[in-house]
Amino acid sequence: MEDDDDKRDKLEELKAEHRKIDEEIDRLTSGGAVDLMLVTRLKKHKLALKDSIQKLESSLLPDIIA
């Protein structure tokens, strides 16, 4: 099982990749002709990263019985 430091490192990597893809999507859509297939693929990958980020963030939170 990964320790919290490894999870935090992985979380930062995923967030950086998410930002990079977001910037790439912005760059592609701000120009003239748009490759819709590429943009769609990038958006799906970005969404998958967001899901992974949320899972990691929730695993870092302590279990609290309410």
PDB file of N, CA, C and O in Angstrom:
ATOM      1  N   MET A   1       0.842  -1.189   0.000  1.00  0.00           N
ATOM      2  CA  MET A   1       0.000   0.000   0.000  1.00  0.00           C
ATOM      3  C   MET A   1       0.888   1.254   0.000  1.00  0.00           C
ATOM      4  O   MET A   1       1.910   1.319   0.682  1.00  0.00           O
ATOM      5  N   GLU A   2       0.467   2.221  -0.772  1.00  0.00           N
ATOM      6  CA  GLU A   2       1.244   3.459  -0.859  1.00  0.00           C
ATOM      7  C   GLU A   2       1.102   4.264   0.430  1.00  0.00           C
ATOM      8  O   GLU A   2       0.038   4.284   1.049  1.00  0.00           O
ATOM      9  N   ASP A   3       2.179   4.922   0.823  1.00  0.00           N
ATOM     10  CA  ASP A   3       2.049   5.805   1.967  1.00  0.00           C
ATOM     11  C   ASP A   3       1.569   7.174   1.486  1.00  0.00           C
ATOM     12  O   ASP A   3       1.519   7.439   0.284  1.00  0.00           O
ATOM     13  N   ASP A   4       1.221   8.026   2.424  1.00  0.00           N
ATOM     14  CA  ASP A   4       0.633   9.323   2.087  1.00  0.00           C
ATOM     15  C   ASP A   4       1.572  10.206   1.267  1.00  0.00           C
ATOM     16  O   ASP A   4       1.116  10.956   0.404  1.00  0.00           O
ATOM     17  N   ASP A   5       2.870  10.126   1.524  1.00  0.00           N
ATOM     18  CA  ASP A   5       3.817  10.943   0.749  1.00  0.00           C
ATOM     19  C   ASP A   5       3.814  10.538  -0.722  1.00  0.00           C
ATOM     20  O   ASP A   5       3.847  11.392  -1.608  1.00  0.00           O
ATOM     21  N   ASP A   6       3.773   9.227  -0.975  1.00  0.00           N
ATOM     22  CA  ASP A   6       3.709   8.753  -2.364  1.00  0.00           C
ATOM     23  C   ASP A   6       2.415   9.206  -3.028  1.00  0.00           C
ATOM     24  O   ASP A   6       2.408   9.602  -4.193  1.00  0.00           O
ATOM     25  N   LYS A   7       1.330   9.145  -2.277  1.00  0.00           N
ATOM     26  CA  LYS A   7       0.035   9.575  -2.814  1.00  0.00           C
ATOM     27  C   LYS A   7       0.045  11.066  -3.126  1.00  0.00           C
ATOM     28  O   LYS A   7      -0.484  11.491  -4.152  1.00  0.00           O
ATOM     29  N   ARG A   8       0.644  11.858  -2.246  1.00  0.00           N
ATOM     30  CA  ARG A   8       0.716  13.306  -2.484  1.00  0.00           C
ATOM     31  C   ARG A   8       1.571  13.623  -3.713  1.00  0.00           C
ATOM     32  O   ARG A   8       1.235  14.507  -4.500  1.00  0.00           O
ATOM     33  N   ASP A   9       2.677  12.892  -3.869  1.00  0.00           N
ATOM     34  CA  ASP A   9       3.527  13.078  -5.052  1.00  0.00           C
ATOM     35  C   ASP A   9       2.762  12.736  -6.320  1.00  0.00           C
ATOM     36  O   ASP A   9       2.810  13.480  -7.300  1.00  0.00           O
ATOM     37  N   LYS A  10       2.061  11.617  -6.303  1.00  0.00           N
ATOM     38  CA  LYS A  10       1.272  11.199  -7.457  1.00  0.00           C
ATOM     39  C   LYS A  10       0.173  12.217  -7.738  1.00  0.00           C
ATOM     40  O   LYS A  10      -0.119  12.514  -8.896  1.00  0.00           O
ATOM     41  N   LEU A  11      -0.435  12.750  -6.686  1.00  0.00           N
ATOM     42  CA  LEU A  11      -1.489  13.750  -6.826  1.00  0.00           C
ATOM     43  C   LEU A  11      -0.959  14.995  -7.525  1.00  0.00           C
ATOM     44  O   LEU A  11      -1.622  15.539  -8.408  1.00  0.00           O
ATOM     45  N   GLU A  12       0.217  15.446  -7.143  1.00  0.00           N
ATOM     46  CA  GLU A  12       0.817  16.621  -7.781  1.00  0.00           C
ATOM     47  C   GLU A  12       1.145  16.350  -9.247  1.00  0.00           C
ATOM     48  O   GLU A  12       0.976  17.224 -10.097  1.00  0.00           O
ATOM     49  N   GLU A  13       1.612  15.140  -9.539  1.00  0.00           N
ATOM     50  CA  GLU A  13       1.888  14.777 -10.933  1.00  0.00           C
ATOM     51  C   GLU A  13       0.607  14.816 -11.769  1.00  0.00           C
ATOM     52  O   GLU A  13       0.592  15.346 -12.880  1.00  0.00           O
ATOM     53  N   LEU A  14      -0.460  14.250 -11.218  1.00  0.00           N
ATOM     54  CA  LEU A  14      -1.737  14.226 -11.939  1.00  0.00           C
ATOM     55  C   LEU A  14      -2.281  15.636 -12.148  1.00  0.00           C
ATOM     56  O   LEU A  14      -2.804  15.951 -13.216  1.00  0.00           O
ATOM     57  N   LYS A  15      -2.157  16.483 -11.125  1.00  0.00           N
ATOM     58  CA  LYS A  15      -2.638  17.863 -11.256  1.00  0.00           C
ATOM     59  C   LYS A  15      -1.840  18.621 -12.310  1.00  0.00           C
ATOM     60  O   LYS A  15      -2.404  19.403 -13.076  1.00  0.00           O
ATOM     61  N   ALA A  16      -0.532  18.392 -12.353  1.00  0.00           N
ATOM     62  CA  ALA A  16       0.304  19.056 -13.357  1.00  0.00           C
ATOM     63  C   ALA A  16      -0.075  18.594 -14.763  1.00  0.00           C
ATOM     64  O   ALA A  16      -0.150  19.403 -15.688  1.00  0.00           O
ATOM     65  N   GLU A  17      -0.311  17.305 -14.917  1.00  0.00           N
ATOM     66  CA  GLU A  17      -0.716  16.787 -16.227  1.00  0.00           C
ATOM     67  C   GLU A  17      -2.087  17.331 -16.617  1.00  0.00           C
ATOM     68  O   GLU A  17      -2.327  17.643 -17.783  1.00  0.00           O
ATOM     69  N   HIS A  18      -2.985  17.444 -15.638  1.00  0.00           N
ATOM     70  CA  HIS A  18      -4.328  17.990 -15.885  1.00  0.00           C
ATOM     71  C   HIS A  18      -4.225  19.433 -16.384  1.00  0.00           C
ATOM     72  O   HIS A  18      -4.896  19.813 -17.344  1.00  0.00           O
ATOM     73  N   ARG A  19      -3.379  20.233 -15.725  1.00  0.00           N
ATOM     74  CA  ARG A  19      -3.178  21.626 -16.147  1.00  0.00           C
ATOM     75  C   ARG A  19      -2.587  21.698 -17.552  1.00  0.00           C
ATOM     76  O   ARG A  19      -2.994  22.526 -18.367  1.00  0.00           O
ATOM     77  N   LYS A  20      -1.624  20.823 -17.825  1.00  0.00           N
ATOM     78  CA  LYS A  20      -0.973  20.798 -19.136  1.00  0.00           C
ATOM     79  C   LYS A  20      -1.988  20.480 -20.239  1.00  0.00           C
ATOM     80  O   LYS A  20      -1.976  21.113 -21.294  1.00  0.00           O
ATOM     81  N   ILE A  21      -2.844  19.523 -20.001  1.00  0.00           N
ATOM     82  CA  ILE A  21      -3.865  19.168 -20.994  1.00  0.00           C
ATOM     83  C   ILE A  21      -4.856  20.308 -21.156  1.00  0.00           C
ATOM     84  O   ILE A  21      -5.281  20.604 -22.273  1.00  0.00           O
ATOM     85  N   ASP A  22      -5.226  20.949 -20.062  1.00  0.00           N
ATOM     86  CA  ASP A  22      -6.150  22.087 -20.133  1.00  0.00           C
ATOM     87  C   ASP A  22      -5.555  23.210 -20.988  1.00  0.00           C
ATOM     88  O   ASP A  22      -6.251  23.808 -21.809  1.00  0.00           O
ATOM     89  N   GLU A  23      -4.278  23.487 -20.793  1.00  0.00           N
ATOM     90  CA  GLU A  23      -3.601  24.515 -21.589  1.00  0.00           C
ATOM     91  C   GLU A  23      -3.547  24.119 -23.064  1.00  0.00           C
ATOM     92  O   GLU A  23      -3.717  24.960 -23.946  1.00  0.00           O
ATOM     93  N   GLU A  24      -3.311  22.842 -23.323  1.00  0.00           N
ATOM     94  CA  GLU A  24      -3.263  22.354 -24.705  1.00  0.00           C
ATOM     95  C   GLU A  24      -4.633  22.487 -25.376  1.00  0.00           C
ATOM     96  O   GLU A  24      -4.717  22.873 -26.541  1.00  0.00           O
ATOM     97  N   ILE A  25      -5.693  22.172 -24.651  1.00  0.00           N
ATOM     98  CA  ILE A  25      -7.052  22.322 -25.189  1.00  0.00           C
ATOM     99  C   ILE A  25      -7.325  23.788 -25.491  1.00  0.00           C
ATOM    100  O   ILE A  25      -7.869  24.111 -26.547  1.00  0.00           O
ATOM    101  N   ASP A  26      -6.955  24.675 -24.580  1.00  0.00           N
ATOM    102  CA  ASP A  26      -7.146  26.114 -24.807  1.00  0.00           C
ATOM    103  C   ASP A  26      -6.379  26.582 -26.041  1.00  0.00           C
ATOM    104  O   ASP A  26      -6.892  27.365 -26.841  1.00  0.00           O
ATOM    105  N   ARG A  27      -5.156  26.098 -26.188  1.00  0.00           N
ATOM    106  CA  ARG A  27      -4.334  26.480 -27.337  1.00  0.00           C
ATOM    107  C   ARG A  27      -4.964  25.993 -28.640  1.00  0.00           C
ATOM    108  O   ARG A  27      -5.014  26.727 -29.627  1.00  0.00           O
ATOM    109  N   LEU A  28      -5.436  24.765 -28.634  1.00  0.00           N
ATOM    110  CA  LEU A  28      -6.027  24.197 -29.847  1.00  0.00           C
ATOM    111  C   LEU A  28      -7.325  24.889 -30.240  1.00  0.00           C
ATOM    112  O   LEU A  28      -7.603  25.073 -31.425  1.00  0.00           O
ATOM    113  N   THR A  29      -8.119  25.273 -29.240  1.00  0.00           N
ATOM    114  CA  THR A  29      -9.426  25.862 -29.541  1.00  0.00           C
ATOM    115  C   THR A  29      -9.356  27.363 -29.777  1.00  0.00           C
ATOM    116  O   THR A  29     -10.320  27.951 -30.267  1.00  0.00           O
ATOM    117  N   SER A  30      -8.243  27.994 -29.441  1.00  0.00           N
ATOM    118  CA  SER A  30      -8.143  29.442 -29.638  1.00  0.00           C
ATOM    119  C   SER A  30      -7.716  29.803 -31.060  1.00  0.00           C
ATOM    120  O   SER A  30      -7.869  30.948 -31.486  1.00  0.00           O
ATOM    121  N   GLY A  31      -7.188  28.837 -31.781  1.00  0.00           N
ATOM    122  CA  GLY A  31      -6.743  29.087 -33.155  1.00  0.00           C
ATOM    123  C   GLY A  31      -7.910  29.024 -34.126  1.00  0.00           C
ATOM    124  O   GLY A  31      -9.071  29.039 -33.718  1.00  0.00           O
ATOM    125  N   GLY A  32      -7.599  28.955 -35.391  1.00  0.00           N
ATOM    126  CA  GLY A  32      -8.625  28.909 -36.426  1.00  0.00           C
ATOM    127  C   GLY A  32      -9.281  27.541 -36.521  1.00  0.00           C
ATOM    128  O   GLY A  32     -10.306  27.297 -35.884  1.00  0.00           O
ATOM    129  N   ALA A  33      -8.696  26.648 -37.314  1.00  0.00           N
ATOM    130  CA  ALA A  33      -9.254  25.312 -37.510  1.00  0.00           C
ATOM    131  C   ALA A  33      -9.009  24.467 -36.260  1.00  0.00           C
ATOM    132  O   ALA A  33      -7.938  24.516 -35.655  1.00  0.00           O
ATOM    133  N   VAL A  34     -10.020  23.698 -35.894  1.00  0.00           N
ATOM    134  CA  VAL A  34      -9.941  22.893 -34.679  1.00  0.00           C
ATOM    135  C   VAL A  34     -10.040  21.416 -35.052  1.00  0.00           C
ATOM    136  O   VAL A  34     -10.934  21.018 -35.799  1.00  0.00           O
ATOM    137  N   ASP A  35      -9.130  20.615 -34.533  1.00  0.00           N
ATOM    138  CA  ASP A  35      -9.190  19.164 -34.712  1.00  0.00           C
ATOM    139  C   ASP A  35     -10.092  18.617 -33.603  1.00  0.00           C
ATOM    140  O   ASP A  35      -9.639  18.357 -32.489  1.00  0.00           O
ATOM    141  N   LEU A  36     -11.370  18.449 -33.928  1.00  0.00           N
ATOM    142  CA  LEU A  36     -12.351  18.050 -32.921  1.00  0.00           C
ATOM    143  C   LEU A  36     -12.049  16.683 -32.315  1.00  0.00           C
ATOM    144  O   LEU A  36     -12.293  16.464 -31.129  1.00  0.00           O
ATOM    145  N   MET A  37     -11.524  15.772 -33.113  1.00  0.00           N
ATOM    146  CA  MET A  37     -11.194  14.441 -32.579  1.00  0.00           C
ATOM    147  C   MET A  37     -10.102  14.548 -31.517  1.00  0.00           C
ATOM    148  O   MET A  37     -10.183  13.909 -30.468  1.00  0.00           O
ATOM    149  N   LEU A  38      -9.087  15.353 -31.794  1.00  0.00           N
ATOM    150  CA  LEU A  38      -7.996  15.527 -30.835  1.00  0.00           C
ATOM    151  C   LEU A  38      -8.498  16.216 -29.572  1.00  0.00           C
ATOM    152  O   LEU A  38      -8.165  15.798 -28.463  1.00  0.00           O
ATOM    153  N   VAL A  39      -9.292  17.261 -29.732  1.00  0.00           N
ATOM    154  CA  VAL A  39      -9.825  17.982 -28.574  1.00  0.00           C
ATOM    155  C   VAL A  39     -10.697  17.049 -27.734  1.00  0.00           C
ATOM    156  O   VAL A  39     -10.611  17.061 -26.506  1.00  0.00           O
ATOM    157  N   THR A  40     -11.528  16.248 -28.383  1.00  0.00           N
ATOM    158  CA  THR A  40     -12.389  15.306 -27.664  1.00  0.00           C
ATOM    159  C   THR A  40     -11.559  14.287 -26.900  1.00  0.00           C
ATOM    160  O   THR A  40     -11.861  13.974 -25.749  1.00  0.00           O
ATOM    161  N   ARG A  41     -10.511  13.768 -27.539  1.00  0.00           N
ATOM    162  CA  ARG A  41      -9.633  12.804 -26.880  1.00  0.00           C
ATOM    163  C   ARG A  41      -8.952  13.430 -25.668  1.00  0.00           C
ATOM    164  O   ARG A  41      -8.855  12.808 -24.610  1.00  0.00           O
ATOM    165  N   LEU A  42      -8.482  14.663 -25.828  1.00  0.00           N
ATOM    166  CA  LEU A  42      -7.829  15.357 -24.713  1.00  0.00           C
ATOM    167  C   LEU A  42      -8.805  15.610 -23.568  1.00  0.00           C
ATOM    168  O   LEU A  42      -8.445  15.471 -22.398  1.00  0.00           O
ATOM    169  N   LYS A  43     -10.032  15.980 -23.903  1.00  0.00           N
ATOM    170  CA  LYS A  43     -11.034  16.235 -22.860  1.00  0.00           C
ATOM    171  C   LYS A  43     -11.368  14.960 -22.093  1.00  0.00           C
ATOM    172  O   LYS A  43     -11.551  14.999 -20.876  1.00  0.00           O
ATOM    173  N   LYS A  44     -11.448  13.837 -22.792  1.00  0.00           N
ATOM    174  CA  LYS A  44     -11.712  12.560 -22.114  1.00  0.00           C
ATOM    175  C   LYS A  44     -10.560  12.191 -21.191  1.00  0.00           C
ATOM    176  O   LYS A  44     -10.773  11.718 -20.074  1.00  0.00           O
ATOM    177  N   HIS A  45      -9.346  12.411 -21.662  1.00  0.00           N
ATOM    178  CA  HIS A  45      -8.172  12.122 -20.831  1.00  0.00           C
ATOM    179  C   HIS A  45      -8.149  13.046 -19.612  1.00  0.00           C
ATOM    180  O   HIS A  45      -7.823  12.616 -18.505  1.00  0.00           O
ATOM    181  N   LYS A  46      -8.493  14.301 -19.821  1.00  0.00           N
ATOM    182  CA  LYS A  46      -8.534  15.278 -18.730  1.00  0.00           C
ATOM    183  C   LYS A  46      -9.574  14.861 -17.685  1.00  0.00           C
ATOM    184  O   LYS A  46      -9.335  14.983 -16.483  1.00  0.00           O
ATOM    185  N   LEU A  47     -10.717  14.373 -18.146  1.00  0.00           N
ATOM    186  CA  LEU A  47     -11.764  13.923 -17.225  1.00  0.00           C
ATOM    187  C   LEU A  47     -11.308  12.698 -16.432  1.00  0.00           C
ATOM    188  O   LEU A  47     -11.575  12.596 -15.235  1.00  0.00           O
ATOM    189  N   ALA A  48     -10.627  11.776 -17.095  1.00  0.00           N
ATOM    190  CA  ALA A  48     -10.103  10.601 -16.401  1.00  0.00           C
ATOM    191  C   ALA A  48      -9.078  11.014 -15.342  1.00  0.00           C
ATOM    192  O   ALA A  48      -9.045  10.448 -14.249  1.00  0.00           O
ATOM    193  N   LEU A  49      -8.248  12.000 -15.669  1.00  0.00           N
ATOM    194  CA  LEU A  49      -7.283  12.513 -14.691  1.00  0.00           C
ATOM    195  C   LEU A  49      -7.997  13.130 -13.499  1.00  0.00           C
ATOM    196  O   LEU A  49      -7.595  12.933 -12.352  1.00  0.00           O
ATOM    197  N   LYS A  50      -9.060  13.878 -13.779  1.00  0.00           N
ATOM    198  CA  LYS A  50      -9.814  14.513 -12.697  1.00  0.00           C
ATOM    199  C   LYS A  50     -10.399  13.453 -11.762  1.00  0.00           C
ATOM    200  O   LYS A  50     -10.384  13.621 -10.543  1.00  0.00           O
ATOM    201  N   ASP A  51     -10.912  12.362 -12.334  1.00  0.00           N
ATOM    202  CA  ASP A  51     -11.435  11.270 -11.511  1.00  0.00           C
ATOM    203  C   ASP A  51     -10.337  10.670 -10.638  1.00  0.00           C
ATOM    204  O   ASP A  51     -10.551  10.405  -9.455  1.00  0.00           O
ATOM    205  N   SER A  52      -9.169  10.458 -11.222  1.00  0.00           N
ATOM    206  CA  SER A  52      -8.045   9.910 -10.461  1.00  0.00           C
ATOM    207  C   SER A  52      -7.614  10.862  -9.354  1.00  0.00           C
ATOM    208  O   SER A  52      -7.287  10.431  -8.248  1.00  0.00           O
ATOM    209  N   ILE A  53      -7.616  12.154  -9.653  1.00  0.00           N
ATOM    210  CA  ILE A  53      -7.257  13.168  -8.658  1.00  0.00           C
ATOM    211  C   ILE A  53      -8.237  13.125  -7.495  1.00  0.00           C
ATOM    212  O   ILE A  53      -7.828  13.159  -6.334  1.00  0.00           O
ATOM    213  N   GLN A  54      -9.522  13.051  -7.800  1.00  0.00           N
ATOM    214  CA  GLN A  54     -10.533  13.025  -6.745  1.00  0.00           C
ATOM    215  C   GLN A  54     -10.407  11.774  -5.880  1.00  0.00           C
ATOM    216  O   GLN A  54     -10.568  11.847  -4.662  1.00  0.00           O
ATOM    217  N   LYS A  55     -10.123  10.628  -6.496  1.00  0.00           N
ATOM    218  CA  LYS A  55      -9.951   9.391  -5.728  1.00  0.00           C
ATOM    219  C   LYS A  55      -8.749   9.492  -4.802  1.00  0.00           C
ATOM    220  O   LYS A  55      -8.816   9.090  -3.640  1.00  0.00           O
ATOM    221  N   LEU A  56      -7.649  10.030  -5.319  1.00  0.00           N
ATOM    222  CA  LEU A  56      -6.457  10.182  -4.481  1.00  0.00           C
ATOM    223  C   LEU A  56      -6.706  11.156  -3.338  1.00  0.00           C
ATOM    224  O   LEU A  56      -6.308  10.901  -2.202  1.00  0.00           O
ATOM    225  N   GLU A  57      -7.369  12.278  -3.641  1.00  0.00           N
ATOM    226  CA  GLU A  57      -7.658  13.260  -2.593  1.00  0.00           C
ATOM    227  C   GLU A  57      -8.539  12.652  -1.509  1.00  0.00           C
ATOM    228  O   GLU A  57      -8.319  12.892  -0.322  1.00  0.00           O
ATOM    229  N   SER A  58      -9.529  11.871  -1.907  1.00  0.00           N
ATOM    230  CA  SER A  58     -10.408  11.274  -0.900  1.00  0.00           C
ATOM    231  C   SER A  58      -9.681  10.205  -0.092  1.00  0.00           C
ATOM    232  O   SER A  58      -9.999   9.991   1.078  1.00  0.00           O
ATOM    233  N   SER A  59      -8.704   9.529  -0.706  1.00  0.00           N
ATOM    234  CA  SER A  59      -7.949   8.523   0.042  1.00  0.00           C
ATOM    235  C   SER A  59      -6.994   9.162   1.045  1.00  0.00           C
ATOM    236  O   SER A  59      -6.563   8.512   1.997  1.00  0.00           O
ATOM    237  N   LEU A  60      -6.666  10.427   0.832  1.00  0.00           N
ATOM    238  CA  LEU A  60      -5.778  11.126   1.764  1.00  0.00           C
ATOM    239  C   LEU A  60      -6.530  11.705   2.959  1.00  0.00           C
ATOM    240  O   LEU A  60      -5.924  12.060   3.970  1.00  0.00           O
ATOM    241  N   LEU A  61      -7.852  11.798   2.835  1.00  0.00           N
ATOM    242  CA  LEU A  61      -8.646  12.315   3.943  1.00  0.00           C
ATOM    243  C   LEU A  61      -8.840  11.220   4.982  1.00  0.00           C
ATOM    244  O   LEU A  61      -9.049  10.060   4.626  1.00  0.00           O
ATOM    245  N   PRO A  62      -8.773  11.571   6.250  1.00  0.00           N
ATOM    246  CA  PRO A  62      -8.987  10.553   7.285  1.00  0.00           C
ATOM    247  C   PRO A  62     -10.445  10.103   7.295  1.00  0.00           C
ATOM    248  O   PRO A  62     -11.352  10.882   7.001  1.00  0.00           O
ATOM    249  N   ASP A  63     -10.654   8.836   7.638  1.00  0.00           N
ATOM    250  CA  ASP A  63     -12.020   8.328   7.771  1.00  0.00           C
ATOM    251  C   ASP A  63     -12.625   8.888   9.047  1.00  0.00           C
ATOM    252  O   ASP A  63     -12.092   8.696  10.141  1.00  0.00           O
ATOM    253  N   ILE A  64     -13.738   9.580   8.893  1.00  0.00           N
ATOM    254  CA  ILE A  64     -14.410  10.180  10.046  1.00  0.00           C
ATOM    255  C   ILE A  64     -15.799   9.567  10.150  1.00  0.00           C
ATOM    256  O   ILE A  64     -16.583   9.614   9.202  1.00  0.00           O
ATOM    257  N   ILE A  65     -16.088   9.005  11.286  1.00  0.00           N
ATOM    258  CA  ILE A  65     -17.415   8.441  11.506  1.00  0.00           C
ATOM    259  C   ILE A  65     -18.284   9.547  12.069  1.00  0.00           C
ATOM    260  O   ILE A  65     -18.024  10.074  13.151  1.00  0.00           O
ATOM    261  N   ALA A  66     -19.324   9.891  11.316  1.00  0.00           N
ATOM    262  CA  ALA A  66     -20.193  10.992  11.737  1.00  0.00           C
ATOM    263  C   ALA A  66     -21.405  10.467  12.454  1.00  0.00           C
ATOM    264  O   ALA A  66     -22.254  11.247  12.884  1.00  0.00           O
TER     265      ALA A  66
END
